[in-house]
Amino acid sequence: MASSKNQEREAREARERLKRYNARQAVHTHQISRRKRDNLFAAGVVIVVAALATVLQVFYFTTGPGKPSPAPSPSPSASAPGTANVGEVPPPELSEYRTWTGQLDLNDIPLTFSLDGALAPQAVAAFVADVQSGYFVGKTCHRLVDDETAGLIQCGSENGDGLSNPSEYGYGPVENAAADGNYVRGTIAIANNGSPYGQGHQFFILFADSVLPDQGSGGYSVIGTVTLGLDQLESQIVGGGLTPSNPDYPTDGAPKVATSITAATVK
């Protein structure tokens, strides 16, 4: 009788152990299945995020604000305007790639100067040629700028009106320009029409440190420096004031003291 009861107890305990084992297995199987499902979900999220990032990058760098500007052509086409010398422009070799000295008289005010043919050979050659040919004598200084950011007098216009004839005479490229747009007092530079090959006979002299935007040309060719005479220029011409050519720009116009180039020499 006792043996029969022991067998029943053992059988009951065996069933309980089996039941607990099956329960643990079910929980384990569920956990594995859940981990697999979570891993798949996480992988899917990563894939979606990566795809969205790729799409956003493509948009940003092709049609959005990150789209790069097209690189300028290093060799402009022959038909493009303002990309080659026009007219009887002297060769850069005329500058001899050396320092020149000379004197420019404005209303008989002598301005002595030096030119740097090594740093701006083409522009110096053109300026020297204009002096040697007598072109400058009698030409007017049609423009005076006098404000907090710039002080300059501009001369050499063919007809005294400040207009140029780039279809007949023009050269480039811009040489020896100030990299930051800051040009120092005494600088002599060549004016241009906003194009690297839009330089001609006109030049300007700075009687004050000046900040000059390049207007798309790359700046202004600095050919040299006035070494003596700026004080007289300021007192006798600049001090007389100017007549604005546009009422919206009261600091830019013709000098009230009519000014012309009365002499020019170089050696």
C-alpha positions, 0 to 999 in steps of 0.5 A: 500500500505504501509502495503504491502511494510512493509511486503515485507521489513520484508520478505526480512530482514527475508531472509537475517537473515536466510542467515546469520544464515545458513552461520554462521552455515556452518562456525561453522560446518566446524570448528568443522569438521576441529578440529576433523580432526586435532585432529585425525591427531595429535593422529595419529602422537603421535601413530606413534612416540610412535611406532617408539620409541618403535621399536628403544628401542627394537633394542637398547637394544637387538641388538644395542650398548645398549645390556647388557652384559650377567651376569657372573654365580655365580657358575661356572661349575665343568668342567670349567678350573681354577675354583678350587684348584689343587694339594696339596694346604694347607687349609686357616686355616693354616694361622690361620687368624693372622699376621705372621712375617718373613725374606726372603733373596735374595742373602743374603740381608735380607728382613723382612716382615709381612703377613696378614692371616685375609685378604688373608687366602688362599694365606698366607697359601700357602706362609707359607707352602712354607716357612715351607717346604723349597720350596723357598730356592734356587729358583731364582728371574727370573723377574725384571720390572722397569719402570715409572708405575711399579717396581717389582721383581718376584721369586719362579718359580719351574724351574727358567724359570718363567713358572707355572704348573697350572695343578699340583698346583694352587689355588684361588680365588684372595684375598685382591687385590687393587681395583683400581690396585694401589699397594704401595711400599713394597707390597708382592703379589702372581703372577697369570696366568690371572685366579682367580685360577691361583696362584701358588708358585710365588710371587713378591715384589714391590720396587716402587708404581705400577699400575698393570692391573688385566689381567682378574684375578681380580688383585693380592692377597696381602699377606703382606708387606716388612718392612725392606730391600727394599733400599738394594734390590734396590741398590744391585739388581735392580740397576744392571739393567735387560736383556729384555726378549723381545726387545719390552719391554725393562723394563721387563726381568731377573735381570742382577744380578743373584738373588736367595732366600738364606733363608726364615723363618716365625713365 
